[in-house]
Amino acid sequence: MSDIIPDTLRELFLGASHGVLATTGPGGPHASLMGLAPAGAGSGLYLVTGRNSRKFRNLLADPRAALLLDDRAADPRPEPGAVRALTVLGRVRVLEGEEERPAAAAIAARHPHLRGFVDAPDAAFLLFVAEILQLLEGPSAATVLDLR
């Protein structure tokens, strides 16, 4: 990720272990809970899905996606209004060949319970690259950062 991103946003983006990925396709919007792992040099987030999944088909047709992250895992019982949510608009690229190895290793290390999924023959490894970050702190305080 770019050096112009404040540490707070970088930490929330790269520190999230799970998020909700939204894609769109002929059937309309589709949301999926995903395990995430930071890509090398903070360049984005790795994801894995099945090649027969709706989200994969959607991303092949339109690589634009949104990712919703929050920091509730850091504080399982936050004060009302204290939760920070980060909506990230970006593009997803399907990794091929040798590009898959670091993604598979990062996902398996961060999410050992997904090892069988990572090793599946139809596993597709993806790189989500952020373009716009919108941080919501409490019910109405929003900060937007355009990286394009």
N, C-alpha and C positions, 0 to 999 in steps of 0.2 A: 504494500500500500504506500501511497505517496507520503513524503515527509511533511506535507502540509496538514495532515490529519492530526488533530489534537490527541494527546495520549488517552483521554477518557474514551473517545470514539474508537480508537485503535484497540484498546484493551477490551472493550465490549464486543467489537467485531471479531477479533482474533481469539478472545477468551471464551466465547460461547461454545458449549459442547453440543447444544441442540438448537434447532430453530424450525420455523415453519416456512417451507418453500412454496411460493405461489407461482403457478404457470398458467398459461391459457392455451386453449386449443379449440377444435371444432365443437366440442361439447361444452365449451365455456370455461370458467375458471376452475382450477384444481389446486388444493392445498395439501401438503404432506409434511408430517413431522420427520425431520432428518437429523441424523448424527453428523456432526461437523468436525473437521480438523483443519488447523491452519496450514496453508501451503508455504513452501519454502520462501524465505525472505519477506514474509508478510504480504505476499502478492495476491492473496485471496483465500478462499476456503475450499477444501476438498469435500466432495460428497460422493456417495455411491448409491446406485439404484439398479434395478433390473432392466435389461434392454427391452423387455416386453411390457414395462410399466407405462401407465398413461402419462406420467410426468416426463419420461424419456421421449416418448413420441411427441409430446407437446414441445419439448425443448429442441428437438430436431427441426420442427417446423418454425419455431420462433424462439431464439435463444434468450430473449428478454425474460427476466424473472424478478420476483421480489422475495426478500427473505426477512422474516420478523424474528428478532432476537430480544431477549430481556435478561435481566440480572437477578431474577428471583432465586435461582439456584445458590447464589452467593449469600442470600438472606432469606431462608425459607418462610419467615413470618415477618415480612416488612411492614412498616407503618403504612396505613392507608395513604395512597397518593405518593408513596416514596419509590415505587417501582420505576425503573428506567426501561424504556422500550426503544429499540433501534430498528427502524425500517430501512432496509437497504435495497435500492433498485440497482440492477446490474445485468450482466450477461453471463451466460453459462456456456462453457466450451467443453465438448466431449474430448477427453484425453485418449490418445491412441499409442500403441506400442510401448516404448520405454518410458513415456510420460506417465503411464499407469503405475509403475513401481513405487515412486515416492508417495503417490496418493494412497495406494493400498496399504503401504507401511504406516503412514500417518493415521489413517482411519482405524486400522487394526490396533495400533498402539493406544489410541485415545478411547477406543470402544472395543475392548476385547470380546464382548458378547456378540459383536457383528462379524467375527472372524469367518464363520461359515458363509455369510453373505458376501464378504470380500473375496473369498476363494471360489465362489460359484462361477461356473463357466459363462453365465450370461451377465455377470457384473459389469456395469458401465461406470467408469470413474469420471467425475466432472470437476471442473474448476469454476467456481463462482467468483467473478471479478466485480467489485463494487464500482458504481458510477455516481450514485447519489445516496447520501446518508441523511436520515432524518431522525434526530434524537428527541424523544419525548420524555420530559422529566416531570412527573406528576401529571395532573389531568390536562394542562394546557400550555406548558412551557416547551416550545419546540425550537430546535436549532437544525438548520438545513445546510449541508455542505455538498456542493456539486464538484465532482472530481473530473468531469469531462473536459 
